């Protein structure tokens, strides 16, 4: 039985109910948001739209309906690659399209205020702390390979589809708050997000490293996988693919959080400068009048 390779990504197609449904719902919702932006005379974020469509929706359809889905029951490498795409690449592509920020921008004022109140709830804020999502996504991804989960998902269509939803959902729980100001808690500042993004780069590598470095086969046995010339080697290759895809998306994600930090710092500096311009001239040192360095009681 031959190994799964890049040439097999487009050589077979299947229909995944969850994959198709997610692609249609996400695309339709995003299209409605973009139309609302255009009707209001706003500029369409071309790069964000392209990222959402190609990286987000494109990777979702390819992973759930393309060669990775068609070959996952016969190739461990295909199953491993598919899981990494759904857990890492698809959520990042969707989040970089900024659906939450654009959606709140085009909502009527009353609905936008209600949505922000809902997102400001204590439990929602705790659940939206990016580190929680990072740990959740890592645990789910790892459990898929060290437990019978993967083998069972090959036998039961409902579990296969639920697996797709779980991988994408857990990834979105992490990456959306990391990149959207309206979802993260107030204390999760841009600097904190950079630290979380760096930590997630390390956590994301764990499933791939475990699978790649394991001296024995993991999870429950799969007859089709065992028919490979060297099943353990296939497992190591699959782990390497998982590691590579996770790190491939980790660097752009970290860069996005750093860029958001820089923009936030510039905006804060501009606001401080504007306030200082309104104050009368003084011979006092700048650090005594800068609002960022004043004592709260002053």
N, C-alpha and C positions, 0 to 999 in steps of 0.2 A: 504494500500500500504506500503510494507516494506521499511525500510531505506537502503540506499546504504552503503556497508561496504567493508573492505579489501578483503573479499572473492569474491566480485563481479568484481574485477579488471580484471580477466582472463576468466570470464564465458560467455562472449559474445564479438563478434568482428564485426566491420563494416569496410568499406573502405572509407577513407577520401582522396579525390584527392590532396588537399594541403598537408596533412600529409605525404602521400606516396611520392609526388613529392619532398618535402623538404628533406625527409630521403634519397631518392635516390641521389639527387643532392649533398647534403652535404657529404654523404658517398663516392660517386664517386670522388668528388673533393679532399677530404682528402686522399683517396687511391692513387690518382695520385701524390699528394705531397709526401706521404710516399715512393712511388716507386722511385721518383726522389731523395729523400734523400738517399735511399739505393744504387741507381746507382752511386751516388757521393761518396760512401764509408762512409757515415755518420751513426751514431748510431740511431736506431729507439727508440724514447722515449716511452718505453713500458707503463709506468703509464699514460702518456698523451693519448696514443692511447686507452687504456682501458677506461679511463674517458670519452673520446669523444664518444666511441662506446656504452658504457653501460649507463652512466648518460645522455649524450646528445641525441644520436639517439634512444637509448632504451626508454627513457622517452617520447620522441616525438611520437614514434610509439604507445606506450602504451596509451598515452593521447588522440591521435587523432583517433586511430583505435581499442583500447581495451575497457574494461568495462566502463571507464569513458565516452567515446564517445557514447557507446551503450545505456547508462542509463541517459545521460544528459537531455533528453527530459521528463523523468519521475521522476527524483530525483534532487532536488536542491543541495544536498550534492555532487553528482557526477559532476554537472556542476561547482560547486565551486572548488572542488579538481582539476578538469581538468584545469581550468583557472590558478590556482596557479602553477601547474606543468609546463604549457607552458610559463608562464610569468617569472618564477624564475629558476626552476630546469633545463629545457632544455637549455636555454641560457648559464647558468654557465657551464654545461657539455661540450657544444660545445666550449666555450671560453677557458676552461682549457686544451683543446686539442691543443691550440696555432696554429690554422690554418693560421692566418695572418702572424705570425713570421716565421713559417716554409715555407709558400708560398713565401714570399719575399726572403728567404734564397736560394730557389732552382730556382728562376727565372733567366734567363740570365741577365747579368749585365745591359744592356741597358733597358730592360723591368722593372727590379727592380728599376732603377733610375727614370724611367718615373712614375712608381706606387708611389714612395715616393714623387715625385714632386706633383702628384695629391693629395696625402694625406696631403701634406703640405699647401694646399690652405687655405686661411683665413676662408672661410665659412665651409669647411670640418672640420677644426680644432675646430671651434666653436661648430658645431653640434656634434663633437666627444668628447666634454668635458663631462666626466662621469656624472656630476651633472644634465646636461640637460637630458640625457637618463634616469636617475633615476626618475626625476620628470615626464617625459613623460610616462614611464611605469606605475608609480603609478596612474596618472590621468586616463589613459586608462583602467587600471584594475578596478579602483573604478567606472568609468562611466558605465562599463558593468553591474553593479548591482544596481546602483541608478537611472538609466534611463531605458526606454523600450528595450534597446539594447539586453539583454539576451533573453527576450521573443520573440523579432523579429527574433533572430538567430535560434530559435527553429522552426519557421514557414518557413524560407527561407534558402535553402541549400547554396546559394551563400554567404549570410551574415555569416552563420556558418563557412564556409571555410575562408572567409575574417577575421573573428574573430580570428581563429587559427593563421593566418599569422601575424595579428596585435600584438597579445600577444607575439609570438616568436620574431618578428622583433623589437618591442620596448625593449624587454629584451636584445637582442643582441646589440642594440644601446648603452645601458648602460654598459654592462659587458665587451664587447670586448675592448673598449678604456681603461677600468679600469685595464685590465690585459695585454694589448699589448702595448709595448713602441712605436711602429710605428704608432699608431692611436691617442694617446693622445697629446694635445698641449705641447710644450716644457716647459711651465710654470706649467704644471700639473705634478709636481715632485712626486716621490714615497711617500713622506710624505703627500702631498696633496691628493693623492689617498687613503691613509689610512683614512684620515678624511672623504673623500667622501664615502668610504665603510662603515664607522661607521654611517654616516648620512643616507645612503641608508637602513641600517638595521632598522632604525627608520621609514623611509618612507614606506618601504615594508610592515610594520605592519598595516599601515593605512586602506587599503581596508578590511582586515580581521577584524580589530577592529570595523570598522563602521558596517559591516554586522553582526558581532557577538553581538554587543551591541545595535543595533537598536530596539526600543520598538515597531515598526510596520513593516509590510512587505514592502520591497523595490521594486522599479521598477514596471513594468506592471504586472498584475496578469497572472499567468500561470495555466490553469485548472488542469493539472496533478499534479503540486506542491500543489495546494489547496486541493487535495483529500487525502493528508497525514493526519495522525491522529492529528498532531499538526504542521501546516505549519510554524509557527513562531519558534518553537523549531528546525525544520529542517534548517531554515535559520540561527539560532544561531550556530548549529552544523557545517554547511557549512562555516560560518565565522571563527569558531575555527580551522577548517581544513586549511583554507587559511592562517590564522595567523601562525599555527604550521609549515606548509611547507615553508613559507617565512622565518621564523626564523631559520628553520633547515638548509637552504642553506646560510643564512646570515653569520653564524659563519665561515664556511669554506672559504667563499669568503673574509671575513675580514682577516682571517689567510693568505690567498694567497697574499693579498696586503702587509701585514706586512712582509712576507717572501721575496717578491720582493724588498721591502725597504731595508731589511738587505743585500740582495745580491748587490743592487746598492751601498750601503754605503761601503761594502767590496771592490767592484771594484774601487770605487773612492779612497779609502784609499790606495789600492795597486798601483794605478796610481800615486798618490802623492808621495808615498815612492820611486817609481822607478825614478821620476824626481829628488827627493832630493838626491838619490844615485849618480846622474850624476853631482851634484853641488859640488864645492870644499868645503872642511871642513871649518867651521866657528865657532867662539866663540859666535856668536850672538844667542839669545834665539830662540828656535824652532818656536815660533809663529810669529817671524819676517821674517822667511824664508819660512814658509809653504805657498804655492800658494793659498790655500783656504782662507787665512786671509790677503792677500795683497790687498792694495787699487788698484782699476782698473787703476789709473793713474801712479802707480809706475812701 
